[in-house]
Amino acid sequence: MADPSLASTPDPPYVAVIFSTQRTPGDAGYAAASDRMLELARVQPGFLGVESARGADGFGITVSYWRSEADALAWRAHAEHLPVQARGREAWYAGFELRVARVERTRSWRPSG
């Protein structure tokens, strides 16, 4: 059975947007906004999948996968995404790094059975 936390992506090449964050304490609407952004991203042209993890210390990494850089840039500029990005800088994140990479090669393993 496939692990639901692993994104199922096509053969490369494609783009990975790596968003590493340090959260501030408290929710302040973060969970609802995060759920909405994931729901919205999933229906954007070129969206391939997402993987995300957050530690108890508030450090998290979310990697979203896109067919092209143009698709990732369109998501960045989406009208509903823009105010959420601003709210992140104002309230939800103590800091973040965003990196964009081209995936050239992949390898996977899953147990048989």
N, C-alpha and C positions, 0 to 999 in steps of 0.2 A: 504494500500500500504506500502511496506517495505521501511524503511529509507535507502537510498543508502549510507549514511555515516556510517552505522552500518555493521560490518562484519557478514556474515552468516557462522557460524561455526558448525561443527558436535557435537554430544554428546561427552563430555569429556571421557578420558583425552586427552589433547593436550598441546602444549607449547606456551606460550606468551613471546615475546621478547619486552620489554618496553624500548623505547629509548626516554629519556627526554633530550631536548637540549635548549641551549640559543644561538640564532643566532647572528652573527656579522652584522653590518650594510651593506647594499648593497646586490646585487645579486651575482655578480662574477661567473656566470654560475650555481648557485645553483638550480634554478628552472628547467633547462633542465636536469641536472644530477639527480635530484629528480624524475622527470617524467620517465627518462630512468630506474632508479633503480626499480621503481614500476612496470613498464612494464616487466622488466626482472624477478623480484621476482615472479610475477604472473604465470610464466611458469616453476618455479622451482619445482622439486618433493617435495611433502609434504606441499606446501604453501596452507594455508586455507583462508587467508584474512588479511585485514589491516584496522586500524582506525587511523585517524590522525587529530590533531588540532593544530593551532598556534595562539597565541595572538598577538595583536598589538605591545606588548613590545618585541617580538621576541622569547618568551618562547614557546616551542612546545613539544608535546608528540605524538609519533607514536608507536602503538602497532601492531606488526605483529604476526600472529598465524600460527603455524607449527604443523604438525602431530606428529613430534618427535623432540627431542633435536638434533639427528643426522642430520635431515633435516635443522634445524636452523643453525647448525655449518657448514654444506655444503654451505649454503647461505653466511655466514660470510666469507668463504674462496673462494668464486666464483671469478674467474680471473678478471672479469669486475668490480666486487664490491670492490676489494682491493684498487685500486688507488682512487676510490671515497671516501673510508673511510679515506685515507691519506689526500686527499684534504679537507675533513671536519675538520680534526685536524689542518691543516695548515691555512685555510682561512674562513671556513663557520661557525664554532662554537667557541663561547667564552668558552664553557664548555659543557659537557654532562655526563649523567649517563646512563648506559645500564644495565638492569636487566632481568634475565631470570627466568620465573616461570612456574610451572606446573599447568594447569587449571584442577581442580578436580570437580568443580560443577559450573553450570550456571543457571541463571533464566532470563527470558525475559518477557516483556509486550509490547504489541502494541494495540492501540485502535481498536475495531472492527468497521467495516463499510466500 
